[in-house]
């Protein structure tokens, strides 16, 4: 993890670019998390379908 300090030497574009990189990483992690939960939900649905069909037969 990068540490951002807000002293007189590190203000302006340096802080802004570090914050932007941090936001991009957060969005990438969020997208991966959403995709993972979606995949798990689809697996759960696919596992439940054969169970319902065999139980109703």
Secondary structure by P-SEA (a helix, b strand, c coil): cbbbbbccccccaaaaaaaaaaaaaaaaaaaaaaaaaaaaaaaaaaaaaaaaaaaac
